[in-house]
Amino acid sequence: MAMWQGAMDNRGFRQGSFSSFRSSSSDEDLMDIPGTAMDFSMRDDVPPLDREVEEDKSYNGGGIGSSYRIMDFLEEPIPGVGTYDDFNTIDWVREKSRDRDRHREITNKSKESTWALIHSVSDAFSGWLLMLLIGLLSGSLAGLIDISARWMTDLKEGICTGGFWFNHEHCCWNSEHVTFEDRDKCPEWNSWSQLIISTDEGAFAYIVNYFMYVLWALLFAFLAVSLVKVFAPYACGSGIPEIKTILSGFIIRGYLGKWTLVIKTITLVLAVSSGLSLGKEGPLVHVACCCGNILCHCFNKYRKNEAKRREVLSAAAAAGVSVAFGAPIGGVLFSLEEVSYYFPLKTLWRSFFAALVAAFTLRSINPFGNSRLVLFYVEFHTPWHLFELVPFILLGIFGGLWGALFIRTNIAWCRKRKTTQLGKYPVVEVLVVTAITAILAFPNEYTRMSTSELISELFNDCGLLDSSKLCDYENRFNTSKGGELPDRPAGMGIYSAMWQLALTLILKIVITIFTFGMKIPSGLFIPSMAVGAIAGRLLGVGMEQLAYYHHDWAIFNSWCSQGADCITPGLYAMVGAAACLGGVTRMTVSLVVIMFELTGGLEYIVPLMAAAMTSKWVADALGREGIYDAHIRLNGYPFLEAKEEFAHKTLAMDVMKPRRNDPLLTVLTQDSMTVEDVETIISETTYSGFPVVVSRESQRLVGFVLRRDLIISIENARKKQDGVVSTSIIYFTEHSPPMPPYTPPTLKLRNILDLSPFTVTDLTPMEIVVDIFRKLGLRQCLVTHNGRLLGIITKKDVLKHIAQMANQDPDSILFN
């Protein structure tokens, strides 16, 4: 005992020795995050995993002949083991295995008692209850955002004296002094010039309204970027690239937390109200996923399992699109096609239920007062003709060209923002872009109105009750059927509107490039749809006038007689919107279904399909990545795209580490390393895990152990087990051999060892390895030759190799 005590005195008990390791642990090669410290404190989106250990339990250690027992982690579970570091990828195989074990244990216990049976039933029902709560919360927040954004958007132009909380439309609803022609003008609604100088006429009144419009826009934008910068940096942007990455298994702590939800909800209203060229539909997916993640804390089944939590987030993404577009089915398909990495059949059902509840909740709130879920819901009544597929395909080509142009220019601008001084001044950037947008937008009524209202105007099928300039036809009241307008020669209002829309199109195309990616919540769905809707409406009006003046042409005379209602310009706007949105995002099936649910017309599916597929083909010919995948690559996230095929003839030995002339692979032995040896390896390397072999000479593989699990286990042993010192032997075997008397107690860590790590041989083709990583969600794969360990391939190595084969910068992959 004296010898042992001397060893303890010389080597040091070092209970706090891991504080130095944490600060230097960046998991380079498997994960490299400069300046990131290992943090065991719980964040909003990572609930505590039973971290409290009973204080009255003691762990004793000792050698042969002593009264101490060896600490066996097979008997005592260690709090924190099995969790993951920030900016790292989960082990899908391990998480699924844990859930199967948990479910098997609950099923077996359910046969023992009534209480256990009730617990089993509640466990099975918890998923549906969680979907119900997500739908209710997502729909409620979406309704709040819609109502607030409409009120604050109108606030830039004036205020309702009858009740400041009314927006322009609601203010004039109950007015007794409103005429049909001037339905938007009522005594209760006062512009800022009326309030300040008591008149709405003249140049000075125009200047006052202009000044107040720009001032309110700058104020809203400043509040939005300031709140994001100070309280929740993760609340900026669309959120969909990060959601895709998180659903693939990556961990970004705090991205789906409570603060992010609160700040994103508030700043989304401010950003939309500022008049910037952005939408709220993409960020609503982020908001819904925040709701799903926070509500997961209420259920142990999802709180303690990262893979199960991602099933919930997939359903939450569907609910987000459901309330964004009023398209529950489209939301489910969007989650399946665009964002989800792992989407089992039960997740499909639960996504459908969550989207249904969210849409029902939003419908109950009725934020737009029209009993619809979106502002630009329309119904068309005129059938389309086969010849019109030609202009529809032309719109698809335009959408593909616009999508490819936007992605390249926006990524170039965002890269410039990241690599220059511009990125250090997000507030200035937002204010400058807002000022330019507001100054250019106010003179044009189509840029002054909100983008959602613009799309609604462009989708509109002109009737007798419409007073819009887009419906200003000559002889408009000389109608031949019902309340619909037949094709008529365009009046002065339409010609004026065409010029204004052309200028609007140019402004939207240019300003959206610089707006998307700023440090405020910014969606891309609505701006992209606006660009396409403007182009479609321009083409639709052109086709309509062509059919009117040249109805005797061969392409028209068989189906369009003079004075008939042949062409629907609003349909062209809708097809153009779908084409541009498809060109930017590369969505196909979900896009068509969303647009179909917006219009409620089955007969327009074929034009939408033709435009969506054409835009995707054209955009893919100019660049394979959609906007979200491009931003994932720009940020260096470890996202392994399942849609791309790996066609190169390389082998596992060409990608694995170590390469030739590299230092040997760092390994642990199963029964010959001391605590000090392991601590030294941890402190001198930044790998996130280590293979365990029988011995350094044999290199026969035993298993794989994660760095985080090693750190937590050794630290826990130093605190809880008497006598663990730096000379204590660590065993990864099931049984430890007899030890001489008076030796320090050994430490058994077999329970944290993965005994079935995935292995391939050195001659395995990389196309098989890539498929394995995609379909199993692996973090790493060990490479062997005749049973001997040769090296390791991580997800980061695979992504770097794919980038290198595609002539891209492999160093752009930052994380594992």
N, C-alpha and C positions, 0 to 999 in steps of 0.2 A: 504493500500500500504506500510505503514511503517513496519507493521508486516511481510509482504511478503519480503520486502527488507532486513529485519533483518535475515529472514530465508536464504535468498540467501547469506548474508555475512557469516553466521555461517556455513552453509553446504558447501558453495563453489560452484562457477559456473562450475568448473572442465571440461572445454572444452577439455582439453588434457588428460582426465583421462584414456583413453583406451590405451595409450602407454604402461602402465604397464601390461594390460591384454594381449596384443598381444604377448609379449615376453614369457609369460607363457602358452600360448594356444597351447597345443599339441594334443588336441582332443583325449585324452587317453580314452580307452574303445571303442569309435567309431574310433579313430585314435590316435596312440601314436608315436610321432616322437621326441625323446629326442633332445633337443637343437635346434629345428626348430622354428623359429619365424614367426609370421603371417606377411606376406609381401604384401602390397597393390600395390607395383610397378609392372609395366607390364613387363613380360618376352617376349622372342621372340615368343613363341608359344601361348601366351595369349594376344590377341589384346585388346586395351582399349575399355571398354564397356560404351561409352558415359560418361566418368568420369567428363567431364567439365560441371559444372552447371552454368547457367547464373548468373553473379554476381549481376545483378540489381534486381533479385527477392529476396524479403525478406520474412521471416516467422515470424509471430507474435504469441504470446500466451497470455492468460489471463484467469482469472476466470469469473464467472458470474458478470455482471455489468461493465465489462471493455470493452475496444474497441478492445482487442486482439481476434484473432480467434484461435481455436485449430488446430494444425498442423495435417492434415489428409493425410496419405500416399496413400490413395485411389486416391487423386487428384494429388499428386506430386510424380512421380517415383523417387526412390533413386538410384543414381549411385552406382554400385557395389553389390547391393542386387540381389541375384539369381546366383552369381558366386560362385566359389568353392575354398577352400584352397588347397595348394600343398599337395601331397600325401594323397588325399582323393578321394572318389568315387562319381561320378555324380549321380543325381537322374534321371534315364531314364524316369520315368513316367512324371515328371515335364517338362523335356526337350521336350518330344514328344508333351505334351499338349501345350507348348508354340509355337511349330512349327505349330500345327494345328490352333491355334488362329491367328498366323501371316498369314498363308495361307488363312484363312477365311476372314480376314480383307482385304487382297490384292484382293481377288476375288470379294468381295462386292464393293470395291472402283472402280474396273475395269469397272463397269457398269455406273459410274458417269461421266467419261470424257475420251477423247482420250489419254491424257497423262497417266492417271491411267491404261488404257488398255495396252499401250506400256510398262509401268512398270511391269504389270502382265506377259506379254509375255517374257520380259527380265529376270524376276525372274525364270520363268519356264525353260528358255534356259541356265541360268547361270551354272547349274550342268554339262551340256554337254560341255560348254566352259571350265569349270574348268578341266574336264577330258582330254580335248585336250591339255591344257597347261601342265598338269601333265605328260602325255605321251611324249610330246616333250622334256620337261626338263629331265625326267628320262632317256629317250633314249640317249639324248646328253651326260649326265654325264656318263652313262654306256660305251658309245663309248670312251669317254676321258679316263676313268679308264682302259679299255682294252688296248688301244694303249700305254698309259704311262706304264702300268705294264709289257707289253711285252718288251718295250725298256729297262726299268730299270732292268728287269730280265737278259737280255742278257748283260747288262753293267757289271755284275759280272764276265763275262768271257772274255770280250774284247770290242773293239770299232770300229766303221766303219770310216776309214780315208777318205772315199769319202763323208762323211756327218755324223757328230756325232749323228744326230737325227734319223738315220736309225737303226732299229734292225738288228739282224744277217740275217734273211731271206730276208728282203727288201734290205739289203746291197748287197747281192749276186744275186739278181734278174736280174739286168741289166749288170752283169759282163760278159765280153767276154772270160774270162779265166776259166770258170767253166765246168768241165766234168760231165757226168751223174753219175759216181761212186762217185765222190767227190763234190756233188752239194752243200754241206754246207761249202766248202772251196773255198775261192776266195781271190785274192790279196788285195782287198779293206777292207776285215775284218781281223783285227789284234788282236791276243790275247795279254794279258798284258805282257807276257814274250817276245813277239816279239817287243813290244814297249819299254820295259825296258832294255832287254839284247840282243835284235835283233836276237833271235832264239826261235824256238818252240820245239826244240829237246833236249833230255837229262834230267837228274834228276833235275838239278838246275832250268830249265825252268818249270818243273812240280811243284817244290816247290814255285816258284814265282807265278804261276797261282793259286795254292792252297792258298797261303797267301792272294792274292788279292781277291779271292772268299770269304774267311772268313771275310776279312776286309770290303768289300762292304756290306756283309750281316749284320755285326754288326753295320755299319753306318746307313743303312736303318732302322734297328730295333730300334736303339737309337733315331733317329729322330722321328719315329712313336710314341714310348712310351712317349717321352718328349713332343711332341705337344699335345697328349691326356691328359697327366697329367697337363700341364700348362693351356691350353686353353679350352678344352672340355672333362671333365671326362666322360661324357655320350657317347662319341664316341667310347668307347671300346666295345669289345665283338661282338657277332652276332647281337644283337638288337631284334631278333625275340621274346624271352621271354617277354621283355618289351613291344614290339608292341602288343603281345597277351593281356597283362595286360591292356594296354591303351585302346585297342579296347573293352575290357570288361567294360570300364567306369572309370578306375583309372586315376588319373591326376599326371603326372610327369613333372613339368614345366621345360622347357629348353631341354627336351629330344629330341624334334623334332624342335628345333630352328635353327636359321641361323648359329650360330657358330658351332653347332653340325654337320650340313650339310657340311660346309666348311672343318672342321678338319677331319671329317670321310672320305670325298672324298680324301683328300691328304694322310692321314695316311693309308687308305686302299691300295693305290698304293704302299706305302713304305713297308707295312707289307707283301703283296703278293710278292713283289720283293725281300724281304729278304730271301726267300727260306724256311720260316717256314711252318710247316704242317697245313696250313689253306687255306681257299678259300674266294673268294670275293662275292659268290652268296648270302649267308645269309645277309651280310652287305648291299648288294644292295637293299634289301627289306627295311632296315632302311633308306637308302639314298632316296628311292622313297617316303617313308612316310614323311620324312622331307620336300621334295618338295611339297607334297600334303598339309601338314600343313601350310607351309609358303604361298602357293598360296591361301589358304582359307582366308587369311587376305584381299584379294581383293574383297571378296563377303560377304556382311553383313549377308546373309542367313546362311552361314557356320561359319562366324566369331563369331557370337553371340549365337550359339547353339551348345553345346558340343555333343549332339547325332547326329546331322547332320554332324558335322565335322568327327565323327567316321565312317560314311558311306563313306566319301571321303577317309579316311585312308585305309579302306578295299579295295577300288578300287586301291589306290596307291600301296598297297602290291601286288596286282595282276600284276600291271605294273612292279614292281621290279623283280618278278620271271620271267616275260615275257622276260625282257632284260638279266636276269642272264642265262637263259637256252635257249633262243630263242623259248619259248613255251608259246604263248599267252593263249591258252585254258588251259594248265596246270597251268598257273599263276592264272587264275580265279578259278579253282578248288582248288588250294592250299589256296587261300584266304578264300574260303568257308569252306574247310575241316579243315584247320590247325590253322588259326589265327583269323578269324572273330567271334565275339560274337553275333552280330545283323546284319543279311544279308537279307534285304528285296529284293523283285524281281527287283525293279528299280536299286538297287545297283549291282545286277548281270549284268544287261545290261550295266551299266556305267563302271563296272569293265572290261567287255569285250571290250568296246570301248577304255578305257585307255590302256589296254594291247595291243590292235591292233595298236594304235598310237605309243606306245613305241617301239614295235617290228619293225614297219615300219621306225621309226627314226633311230634305230640302224642299220637296213639293209641299209639305205641310207648312213650312215657313213662307213659301211663295214670295221670294225676295223681289221679283220683278213685277208682281201684281198682274201677271197675265196667265196664271195657272200653268206656266211652263217652267222647266228647269233651267233654261238658258234664255238669254236675251234675244238671240237671233234664230229662234225656231221659226220655220216657214213651211208652207204647204204649196206645192205647185199642182196645177190642174191640167196643163197642156202636155200631151205626150210628145216625146222626142222622136225625130225621124232618123233613119239609118244614115243618111248623108251627114248628119250633125256629128257623127263620130270623127269626121275629119277635123273640125275645129276643136273637138274635145281632145284629140290626140295632140294637136298643136299646143293646147294648154298644158298637156302632160310634158311635152318637150320643153316648154317655157319653165315649168316647175322644176324639171331636172336640171336645167341650166342655172336657174336661180339658186337651187339647193347647193350645187357644186360650187358656184361662185361665193355664196354666203359662207359655206364651211371653210373654204380656203382663206378668204379675207378675214373672217372672224378669228380663226385660229392664229393667223399671222399677227393680228392685232393683240390677241391675248398673250401670245408668246412675247411680243414686244413689251407688254405690260409687266410680265413676269421677270424679264431680263434687263429692264432699264429702270431709271429713276421714277418712271410713271407709276409703277406699282406702289411706291411709297406714299403717294398722295391720293388715296381713294376718294376723299371728300372733295378735293378740288376737281378731280376728274368727273365725278357725278354732277357737281354744280355746273361745270362748263358744258357738259353734254345736255343737261336739263335746260340751261339758258338758251343754247342754240336751238334745241327742239321747240321750246316755247315761243321764241321769237319768230321762228319760221312757221310755226303751226297756227298762230292766232289769225293771220289774215285769210287763211283758207278754211272755210267751214268744215271741210271733210277731214282736215288734220286737227282742227280745234276740238271736234267731238271725240269722245272716247273711242278706242279701236273697236270695242264690242258693238257700240252703236253704229259705227261705220260699216261693220260687216253685216249688221242687221239691215241697214239701208241698202247695201249692195245685193243682199240675198232677196230683197223684197220683190214680190211679183205685183207689178203696178195694177191698181184698181181705181175705181172712180173716186174713192174717198181719200186717195193719196195726194198730198199737196207738195211732195218732194219735187225738186227740180229734175230728178231722174225720171219722173213720170209726166213731164211737161210736154205732152204731144199736142200737135195741132188737131183741131176737131175732136178733142178728147171726149166730149160728151155725146158725140154722134156714134153710139155703140150699137152693134148689131146683135149682141148676145149678153143678156144678164148684166152683171155688174163688172164684167171683165173688159179690159181694153183690147180691141183688135190691134193688129199692126197698123200704125199710123205714122205719117211723116213726123220727124223730130222737130220740136219747137225750139225756141231760143234758150229755154231753160236747160234742155238736154245738151245743146252745144256748149253752153257755159259750164255745165257739170262735167263734160268730157275733158275740157281743158284743166279744170280744177283737179279731177281725178288723175290725169296724167302727171301733174305736178306732185300730187300726193304720192303716187307710185314711186317717183324718183326719190322723194324725201324718205319714204318708208324703207326703200331698198338700202339707201346709204346710211341712215341714222341707226337702223337696227344692227348693222355690223358693229358699231361702236358701243351700242347699249348693252347687248347680251354679253354677260361676263363681268359687268361692274359689280362693286361690292354692295349691291342691294338685291332684294328678291326680284328675279326677272325670268319670266317664262317666254318661250319662243313659239308656242302654238298659235296664239292670237296674231302676233305680227306677221308670221308666215302666211296664215290664212288671209290676212288683210291684203298682202301683196298679191296673192293669187286671185282673191275676190275682185280687186280693182282691175287686174289684167283681164279676168273673165268677163266682168261687166262691160269693159270697153269693147272686147271682141263680140260680146252678145248684142250690144246695141248696133255695132257695125253689121253683124249678120242680119239683124232685124230690119235695118234700113235697106240693106242689099236685097232682102226678100221682098220688101215693099216696092222698091223702085224697079226691080228686075224680076218680077214674079213670073215672067214669061220665059225666063231662062230654063234650059233643060233640067238643071239641078233643082229647080223649084216648082216648075209647072205641074209635076205629077202629084204633088202633095201640098202645095201652098197656093191657094187661090187669092186673088186680090181682096184685101179687107179681112182676111182670115187671121186668127190669132195663131201664128205658126211658130214663132221664135219666142223663147222665154229668156230674156237677158239674166234674170236672177239665177236660172239654172246654170248658165255659163259661169257666173260668179262662184257658185257653189263648187262646180267642177274645178275651176281654177284654184280655189282655196284648198281643195283636197290635193291637187297636183303639187302645189308649192309646199304644203306641209309634208307630203310624202317625199319630195325631193330633199328636204332638209333632214327629216328623221329616218327615212327609208322604211317607214311603216307601210304595210299593204292591207292585210286582212282587217286588222283592228281599225285602221283609218277609214276604210270603206264602211264598216259597220257603224262607226261613230257618226260619219256624215249621213248615213241612212237614218239613224235614230234622230238626227237633228231635223230631218225633213219629213220623216214619216211616210216616204214614198218608195214603195218597192220597185217601181218601174224605172227608177233612176240609178239602180245599182250598176247596170252595165256601163253607162258613161263614167261613173265614178271608178269602176274597176279599170276601164281602159286608161283613164288619166293617171290613176295611181301607179299602174304597172309601167306605163310609158315613162313617167317621171323617175321611177326607180331605175329602169334600164338606162336612161340617159345619165342620171347622176352616178350610177355605178360605173358607167363607162369612163367618167371623168375622175372618179375617186371612190374607193370601196367603202370608206367609212361614213357613217351618219354623224350628225353633229354631236351626239352624246358619246359615241365611241371615240371621236376625235378629241373631245375634252377629257375623256378618261386617259387617253394616251398622253395628252399634254401634261396632265397632273402626275403621270407616272404610276397610276394605280395598277395593281396586279390583276387585271381582268383578262381572263382567257376566253376569247370570243368563241362560242360554240358553233357559229354559222360558217366560220372560215375553215377551209380544208388545208391541211399541211401536206404539200406534195413533193417535198425535197427528200432525197435519198441519203440522209445522214443517220448515224447510229448513236446509241446511248453513250458510247465511249468518246464521241466527238463533243459532247455537251457536258459530261459529268465533271465534277471537281473532286480531287485535284487533277489538273492537266499535267502534261509532261513538263518537267523542270520546276513544277510547283512543290512547295513543302508537302510532306505526307499528310494524309487525312487525320484530323484530330479525333481520337477515339478514347473511350473509357474501357477498362477491363472489368470483368465481372466480379473478381474477388481479390485483387491485388493492389488497389489504389486506396490511399488514405484520404481523409477529409481535406487535408492540406493540399494534396495533389489535385483533387477536384476543384477546390477553391482557386488554385493557381491557374488551372485551365480556364475557369470561368472568368477570372480577372484579366487574363491575357488574350482572350479571344472574344469575338462578338457574335459567334454562331448562336442560333436559337435552339439548337439541339445537337446531340452527340450520339453516334452509333456506339453500342456496347458489344465488345467482342470477348471471346474466351481468353485470349492473350494476344500480346502484340506480335508474337512470333507466328501464331496460327492464323490470326485475322478471321477466325470463324465467327460469323454473325450470331449474336444472341438476341439483340433487340435495339430499340431506339428510345432515348430519354430526352425530354424537353428541358431546355435551360431554365425556364421559369419554374418547372416542377422541382428541379434540383435545388435551386436557390431557396424556395419556400421550405422544402423538406429538411435541408441541412439547418437552416435558420430555426425551424421549429424544433428540431432535435436538440440544438444547443440550448434552447430555452426550456424545454420540457424534460429532457432526459439527463439524468445526473451522470456526469463523467465523460460526456462526449468531448473529445479534444481533437487537436489537429492530427494526431497520430492514429486516431480511430480508423479501422479498416471499414470501407464501404462494400457491402455485398449486394449484388443483384441476383444472387442465386436463391433457390428456394430454401436451402438449408446451409447454415454456416458451419465450417469445420470446428472442431474443438480448439480452444485457444489456451495458451500457457497461462499459468496463474499470474495475477497482478498486471495483466495487460489492459489497456483501455477498452471499454466496451465497444463492440462493433455496431455498425449502423446498417440495418437491412432496408433497402429501397426497391425491392422487387416490385412493389405495388405500383410504383410510378413508371415502371418499364413497359414499353409497348413491345410485347413478345411476338407480334405478327406484323412488323413493318412491311410495307409493300416493296418488293424487290424485282428487278429485271436483270437480265444478263447484259454484259457489255456489248453484245452484238445485236441487241434488240433495235429494230428500226425506230427512228424518232417519231414517225407518224403514229406508231402504236403507243409510244410513250405519251405523246400529246393527247391522244384519245383517252388514255388512262387518266391523265390529270383532269381532263374535261369532265369525264363521266363519273369519276369517283370523288372529285373535289379534293385531290391530294395536296398536301403542303410540300412533301418531299418524297423521293423515291430512291432507295439504295441500289447501287449497281454492284453485282457480284460476278465472279468468274470461277467456275468449278466450286462454288460454295464459299469462296474467299471474298471478303469485302474489298472492293476496288475504289469506290467513290460514292458520291451522292449527287442527285439532280434535284434541285428545288424548283418551285413554281417560278421563281424569279429567273432561274437559269433557262427554263423553257421559254418564257416571254422574251428574254434577251436574244435567244437563238432565233425565235420567230421574227423578231425585229431585224436581226442581222441578215436573215435570209431574204427579207423584204426590202433590203437596202435602206433601212431606217436606223436611227441612232439607238443602239442597245442600251446606252447609259441613261436613256430617258425613263427606263423602268427603275423606280426608286424603292419600291417596297416588295415584300414577299407575301 
